[in-house]
Amino acid sequence: MYLSYDDYKMLDKKANEATITEFDRHQDIIDQIVDMQPETSNEIIRMAQKLGAPDKAIDDILQAVLDRVNIDEGKMKDLAMHIEDMINDGASDEEIMKMHPEVSKSDIASIRKDMQESIQELPEADEVAESIAKMKAMAGVGSKQRSNHGIHEGEEGYQITPRSIVARQLRKLQDLAK
C-alpha cells in the first residue's frame, strides 16, 4: 500500500496537531505547578502525578519547572535540618526567626508538626523489647534445654559414627608415633 502525497501531508498534519495538543497539556501542568510554588523536586513530581501527567513526560515537566522556578534544595534541606536541631534544643519560634529571618511562623509550625508525626510513627520501646523477647523465645536463646545430640564423646546423645571411629584410631596412631 502506497500513500499519496496528499495522504502523507494529512497524516503529518494530524501528528503535529496531536503533538501540539499534548505539549499544550504539559504546558498547562507546568504552569499550574509553577503557580503552586514547589520547594523540592519531589514535590514537583508528586504535583505532576496528581495533575495527571503521563509517566514518560514527568522528567520533561520536572526539568521545565526547575528552569522556571529557583529551587535550591541543598540549602533548604540544610535550613530545615538546622531548624529541627534548634527545636530539639528547645529554641522558641522567636529565636529561630531571629536566626533565620526568611522563615515564617507557619513554616516553623509545619516543621514542628512533621517532627511530632515522625515521633508518633516510631514504635514504642516496650513494643520493640517485647518483640525481641518473643523472637529470642522462639529461637531458644537463653534456654537451659539441652540438645538431643551430644557433641563431645561422653555427652548424652553422642553417637559414634564411622568417621569418629576412624578419627579416634588416627589420634591413637599419632600419639604412638610421637
ABEGO torsion letter per residue (X at the ends): XBBBAAAAAAAAAAAAAAAAAAAAAAAAAAAAAAAAGBABAAAAAAAAAAAGBBAAAAAAAAAAAAAABBBBAAAAAAAAAAAAAAAAAGBBAAAAAAABAABBAAAAAAAAAAAAAAAAABBBAAAAAAAAAAAAAAAGBGBABBBABBABBGBBGBBBBAAAAAAAAAAAAAAAAX
